[in-house]
Amino acid sequence: MYHSSGNYEAFVKPRKREDAENKSAYIIGSGLAALSAAAFLVRDAYLDGGRVHIIEKDSILGGACDGYMYDGLGYVMRGGREMDNHFECMWDLYRSIPSIETEGLSVLDEYYYLNKDDPNYSLMRATKKRGQDGETRGEFALSDKAQMEIMRLFFTPDEELYDKTIEDVFSDDVLSSNFWLYWRTMFAFENWHSALEMKIYIRRYIHHVDGLPDFSALRFTKYNQYESMILPLEEYLRNHGVDIITDTKVTDVHFSVKDGIKRAVSISWTGKDGRGVIDLTDDDLLFITPGGCVENSTLGSQDSAASYCPELKEGGGWDLWKRIAMQSDDFGHPEKFCSDPEKTTWMSATVTLKDDKVVPYIEKITGRNPYSGKVVTGGIVTAKDSSWLLSWTFNRQPQFRTQKKNELVGWIYGLFPFVKGDFVDKMMCDCTGKEIAMEWLYHIGVPEKEIPAIAEESCNTIPCMMPYITAFFMPRRLGDRPLVVPDGAVNFAFIGQFAETERDTIFTTEYSIRTAMEAVYTLLGVERGVPEVWSSAFDVRDLVRASVSLRDGKKLTEMDLPVKERLVMKEALKRIHNTDIEKLLVHYGAI
């Protein structure tokens, strides 16, 4: 496997291997990485669909990319997906997946025209004092010291950030800024999370820094992630005859590790048909999804709280990874990610508005009509003075194809679930759906005396507890996640958020799809490059523009520098006078 850039290879049809008919594949899990791996096996490696087997412990495919109407409960989406135009592997895949709504279009076509005709941006990123303007003014509000800390992190070698936290590299100058408010709520970073991951994120999205305050950097699907992304992919796989096995847990995988050669030998499973073992040969390829960000997640209801159950279970992604990791140090260290669930937990809630009583408060904050079918919040709105650090969003409606015309479905999340609310005198983790709705209604400005009745009669709110939702952000070092294809592996690969690939960011759809593509292309020698991670971190134009944006438009020459550094800058500006470098810096507002 190798990486490529540009479009020389982007449209190449790989040649078929002579032994493709002899190959079979077993894929553990059915999240986006697993389904993508199956699609690449069929599309680019020419495996017969009937020889590709997806083994899923649940009854529904999609992993963390969910969105369902549960009988007796209501609409639920545990999270949402923010996409970037430079998700190179994702768009490479979805250009080949037919839309299930519009004949003749791919999922990529559908998504492209949706976001072209209705561009995403927010008119209110944050509020305070119960729905009033948060007065962030689209600014990062970073001091010169804070800017230097961010720049220093950008250039720090990975090795110096191993096992360090964000608090180890950022002072309060960063952590009290608008920048950190935008960043932590958009990406769900906590102060104790990985400094290394923070660096990778900054470098990966340096081309979008100027779009952080108003979310103009983002794009969204038409419906929830399950209906817009998983269902079309599932239909594509079924149409190609892929064998999808549900309600079946893989409880163990056995390996032979000898003389530097690593081979997956067998898969142990348990399911509705009993228990069994699948013996593997070198022609049987295995794709493993270790860990799981929505593992052990639980749902509450309008009148009950979601239970907190971090204990790991047999057949779950964490238990399986722990069993695998015991067989070789090259298979990672899952305990780095799943040993402190209170540091990896946050809660979400899906709220269905059954009438228009809350609509005036949404319109006042967003400046938009949520019934229009177009962008509403444009991303999350954060109540910056919320003790839960509560954020909420209403994406384009409907979010579900089965929604009634008068219904609106939104999403709420709290980054601090073990803290008492500002209106509800309970920790978020102990709250029913109605109580979470009450806290949200309070922060969007609904009169206090009206809150209980509206939360009861106009809202149906389903809480979701997720003990490992940000497990991948825990401080780590190289080797804590297994390589996509470990050294010496002959017939297996790791895929998904806990597999290691260079330069890309976890907690994204692109990461899942990239690891799947790299795994398939490596094990089957597909003669086509995997698109490299977008290289904006090495583009001087993006770097200059981001530097000016982080300074809220102030020129670099306005920095409050010591005398010696000011003289150095003055001399440097003299040397670039009447050069293209000067032109570039002027063009992007740096000088």
N, C-alpha and C positions, 0 to 999 in steps of 0.2 A: 504494500500500500504506500502511496506517496501523495503529497498535496500538490494541487495545481491552482493557478489563478488565471483570470481572463476567460475568454469564451472559446479558446482553441479546442478544449476538450469538453466544454459544457454540453454540447449536443451530439457527442460521439456515441454511437451504439457499440457497447463492448462486444468483443468476439466471444463465442461460446466455447467453454472448455470441452475437451474431448471426453472427459470423464464426468460431465455434469449429470448424466443420467444415473450415475452410480451414487450420487450424493443424496443424503437425507439431512434434515435439520430439526433439532428440538429446541424450542425457545421457551424459557421459563419466565412466566409473567405475560401480561397483555397490555402493559402501559404503552405509551407512545414509542419508546425505544424498541420494544418487542415487536409491535406491529410494523414499525418502519423496517426493522431487520427482515421481517417476512417479505415485505414489499421489495426490498433491494435484492433478496434472494431470488424472487420471481422475475423481477424486471431486468436486473443487470447480471445475475449469475445463472439465469435460465434453469433454475431448479423447477421440477414439476411440482405444482402446488400441493398435490396429494402426498408429497414426500416432505412437506414442511409442516411441523406439528407445533402448535402453540398450546402450552399447558398453563391454565389459569385457575387459581384457587377460588375465585369468586364466580358468580353467575353472570356478571356483566363485564365486558371488556373495557379497557381504557385507563386503568390505574388512577392516577391523580387527575386525569383529564375527564372529569365527570360532569354530569348535569342530568338529573332525572326527576320525574314526578313520581314520588312514592305514594302508593295508595294509603289513605288514612293519615298522611303526614303533610305532603305538599311538595312544592318545588325545592330542590336542593342542588346547590353547586358549591363544593367545598372551597373552591378558589377560582381564579381566572387567569388567563394567559395574555401577556403583553408581548406583541411581536415587533420585530425590527425589520426594516427593509433589507438589512444585510444578514439575514439568516440564510446563508448560502445553501446549506444542506437541506434545510426545510423546504425551500422553494424548488430545489432540484427534485425533491420527492413529489411535492404536491402539484407540480406541472403535469405529472403523469396520472394523478388520481382524479377521475371524473367527478364533477359536481353531481350530487344527488337531487339537486333542485332545478338546475338549468341545463337542459340538454345541449351538448356541444361545447360546454365550457369545462375547464378543469377547476379544481378547488383554488388553485393559484389565480386563474382568470377571475373567478368570482370574488375572491378576496381583494385583488388589485383594483377592480372597478368600484367595489364598495368603498374602499378607502380613498380612491381618487375622487369619486363623486361627493363624498361626505368626509372630508379630512378631519382627523381627530385633534382637538385641542381643548384645554380647560379654560373656563372663564373665572373659576374660583378654586384655587388649589387648597386653601386652608381657611378655617374659620376660628373664631374665638367668641367668648361671651354669648354662647347659645345662638349661633348662626350668623353672627356679624362677620364682616370682612376680617380675615386674619392679618391683613396689612403686611403681607410678604412682598407685595408690589412686584412680583416676578424677580426679586433680587435674591442673590445667594447670601449677602450680608457677611462676607468673609473678611476678617482682618488680614493685613499683610502677613502676619505670623501664621494664620490659618492657611492662607494660600501656599506659603512655603512648605508647610507640613504636608499638604496634599501633593505638591510637586515632588517633595522628597520621597514620599511613598511611591509615587509613579516610577521613580528611577531606582528604588531599592531592589537589589537582587532577591529573588525568591528565597534563597537559602537563609538570608538574614531575617526572614519573616516567619520561619517555621515555628509553629506552636505559640505565636504571639497573638494577642487580641488587638482589636481596634483601639481600645483604651491605652494600649502600650505605645501607639504611634501617633495618636491624635490627642491634643490638649482640649481644654474646654473651649478654646477659641473656635475649634471646628465643631465640637459636640453641642454647642449652644447656638449654632448658626442656622439660618434657613436652609443652607445646603444640606445639613445633616437631617433636618426635618423632612425635606424632600426625599433624600436618599433612603433613610431608614424605613419610612413608610411605604415608599414605592417598591423597594426590594426586600423588605422585612429583615433588615439587618438590626442586630442588637449590639450594644457597646462591647459585650464580651465575646462577640463572634470574631472570626478569623481576619487578621490584618492581611494575610496573604490573599484571601478571597476578595477583600476590599480592593486591593491593588489590581487584581486581575479584572475586576468589574470596571474600575476607572479606565484602565487601558483598553478594555474591549469596547467601551461605549464612549470613548473620548470624542467621537464625531457627533454625539448626541447631547453633549453637556448643555448646549444652549437651549435644548428642548426640554430639559428637566423641569423648570418652573411651571410650564403650562402643558406638559405632556404632548407637545406637538411632535415629539420624537416617536410616539407610539402609534401602533395600528392594532385594530381588534377585528375579530371574526364577527359575522352577522349574528349568530346565535351563541349560546353557551359552547364551551370547548368540546363537549361530547358530541353534540349534534353537528357542529361545523367541521370538526377535525377527525373525530374517531369514527363516526358512522360511515362517512365516505370511504375511509381507509379500510374499515371492516368489510364493506360491500365489495371493494376492489379485491380483497384477499379471498373472500368467499367465491367471487366470480372466477377466480383462478384456482379454485379447488383446494385452498389451504385447509388443513385439518385443525379445527379449533376445538379444544377440549376444555370445558369449564368445570367448576366445582371439584377440582382435583389439585391437591397440594403436593408439591415436591418437597419432601422432608429431608433429603440428603443427596449429595452428589459425591461419588467416590473417584479419586484420581490416582494415577500411577505417577510418582515423581522419582525419576531415576536417571542418573548420569546426565543431568541437565535437560532431560526430555520430560515434558509434562503432558499427560494424556487423561482426558475424562474417560472413565471406565464404565460407570453405570449411574443411573438415576433411580432413586427410590421415591415412590409416590403413594399417596393414599387418596381415595375419593369415593364417589358414590358406587363404584364397581368393586370396592375393596382396596386391597393393597397390592403393590407389584414392584418389580424392578425391570428397568430397560437397560440391557447391556449395549454398550456403544463400541463401534469400531472406528478406525481412522476415517472412514467414509461417512460416519455419523457426526455431524457438527452440532455443538451445543452452545447456545447463547444464554447467558445467565444474567438476570437482573438482580443484583445484590441490594440489600437494604430496602428502603422504601419510605418516602416522605409522608405518605398518608397511612402508613402501617399503624394499626391500633387506633385509628380514628373512630369516633363514636358520634351518633346523632342524638339530640334531644328532641323536643317537640315544643309546640306553643306553650304547653303547661308542664313540661319537665326539662330538667337540666341534662346536658350531655355528660356522661360519666367520664372520669379521668382514669384510664386503664393503660398505664405504660408497660405493664408486664409483658415480656416477649413470649410468643407462643410458637409451638412446633408448626412448621409449614409456612410461617411468615418469612418475609424477606430478611429480617434481621437474624432470626434463628438459623436460617439456611446459610447466610453469609458467615456466621460464627462457626458453623460446622465445616464449611469450606476452608475458612482461614486457618483452621487448626492443621491443615494438611500441607501448607507451604507459606512461608513468610511473604512470598510474592503475591499472595492472594488478599493482601490488605489487612487492616486492623479495625474491624467494625466497632470495637469498644471505644475508639476515639470519638465516634459520632452518636452512639446510642446509650451512653452510660449516665447522662445527666439530663433526663427529659425535661425538667423544669426550665432548662436553658434553651430548649429546642421547641418549646410549645407556644403556639398562639391559637386563638379561637376565631372562627368565622360564624356567620349566620346568614341565611338566605331569608329575605323578607319579601313576601308577596302582599302588595297593596290591593285590597279588594274594592276600594272605591277611591274617590278623589279628595278625601279630606286632608291628606298629607301633601298633595300636589302643590298647593301654593307655597309651601315652605321649600320644596325642592326647586320650584321655579325661581323663587327669590334668591336662592344661593347660586344656582347654576346659570340663571339668565336664559333658560331654555324650557320649552314645552316637552315634557317626557313622553307625551303621546305622539310626537311628531314622526317617530320611526328613525330619527337621525340622532347624532351624537348628543348626549345629555350632559353628564358630568365631565366626559372626556378623560376619564381616569378617576382615581380616588379623590375624595374631598376629606381632608384630615381636620378633626376638631383638635387643634393644637394644645388646648388647655384641658383636654380630657385625661382623667387619671388612667384610663385604659389605653390611651393614645388611639382613640377610636377613629377609623376611617370608613368611608362608605362610597358606593358607586351605583349608578344606574346607567348601564350601557344602552346601546340602541335597543328599542323595544319593537317586537317581543323578543325576549331572550330564549323563549321556548316556543316551538311551533304550535303547541296546544294551548298557549295562553288565551284567555278570553280577552276581548277587545278592551274591556275596562280595567284589566289587571296590569300591574307593573311589577316586575321582579327585579329586586336589587340585592346587593351584597354588602355585608358589614364585616369588619374585622377589628379585633383588638390586639395590639402587640403586647399588652401587659394583662394577661387573664387572671393573675393571682393578686390583683389589687382591687379594692372596693371602688364602686362607681361614684359618680358625682351626684346622681339623682337616686339611683337604686343603692341602698346601703348593703351591698353584697359584692363579693368578688365575681368577676365575669364567669369564672368556671363553675360557680354555684347557681347561676341565673337560668331561669326558664327562657324560652323564646320570647314570651311576652315581656319579661323583665329586661331583656336585651333591647327589645324594641322601645321600651320606655326610656332607657338610657339614651338611645339614638334620637328619639323624638325630642328629648330634653336638649340635646346638643344642636339640633337644627332649629330650635326656637319655638316649638309648640308650647302654648300656655300650659303651665304646670297642672292646673286643675283639669285640663282636657286630656292629659297624657294617658292615664290608666284606661279610659274608655276607648280612645283611638287605638291603643296598643292591643286591646282585647277584641274590638269589633271590626277595625279596618285593616289590621295586619295579621298575617299568619307568618310567624317567624320560627325558623328551625335552626337551633344552635349546632355547631359542630366543633368537637374537641379534637385537636391533632397534636399528640405528644412529640412527634418527630418531624414536624413540618419544616423546620430549618436545621435538621441534623447535619446537612452537608455544609453548613456555615461554621461548624465548630472548628476551633484552631487545630491545624494539622500540619503535616510535612509530607514531602514526596515519599511514596510507599505506603501511606495510610489507606489510599485507594488503589486497587489493582489496576495495572495497565489494561487497556482494552483487550489486547492480546499479550499476555505475559511472556517474558522471554522463555523460549523453549516449548511453548504451547503448540500442539499440533492439530487439535480438533475442537478447541473451545475458545470462547471470548467472553468478556464482561461488557455489559452495555448499561446505559442509563446514568442516573445522576451520581452514582458512587463508583463509576469507572473513571480512570484517569486518562485524559487527553489534553494536549497542550493548548494554552492560550484562550480556551473558551470558558464560558461562565455557566456554572450549574444553576438550577432553578429556572431553566429556560427550555422551551420546546426544541430549540436548536441543539442544545447539548445532548438531549435524548437521541435526536435523529442523527447527529454527527457521530456519536459513539456507535450507533447501529451501522451506519455506512462504513465507518472505518473497520468495524469487526467483519462485516461481510466481504469487503474488498480485500482485506488481509488474508482471511482464511481461504478464500477462493481465487485469489490472484486476479481480481477483476482488472482488465486493462483500461483503466480510466482513472483519472486523478480525483481524489476527494477534494472539493473546494477548500482552500485554506481559510482560516478565520480572517474576516475582513481586516485589512492592515492599516486602519486609520491611526493606530498608535505609532506608525512609522511615516506618517504623512505630515510634513511640516505645516501644511495649510490647516489641517485639523488641529494640530497642536497649538498653533498661534490663535486660531479662532476660539478654542476652548479656554486658553489662558485669559483672553480678553473677556469672555463670558463669565468666568469665575470671578473676575474683578468688576462684574456688573457694568461692563462697558468702559471702565476707566483704562487709560493707556498705561502701558508698562512703565513709561517714563515718569509716571506720577507716583510710583512706589516710594514709600518713606524709607530710603536706604541710608546706611551709614555713609560718611563722607567718602571713604575709600571706594566703596561699591558704586557710589554716584559718579566718581571720576572714571572708573572702569567703564561704566555704561556710556558716559559722554564720549570717551575715546572710541568705543566700539561703534557708536553711531556715526562718528566721523569717518571711520574706515569703510562703512557700507554706503556712504553718501553716493548718490547717482549710480547705484547698482540695482540689479533685480531683487536683491534681498531687501533693500529699502522699500522698493515698490510693493513687495509682498507684505511687509509689515504695515505699511500705510494702508494698503487695500483692506486688510483685516482689522484695522483700527488699533494696532498695537502701539504705534507711534504717531 
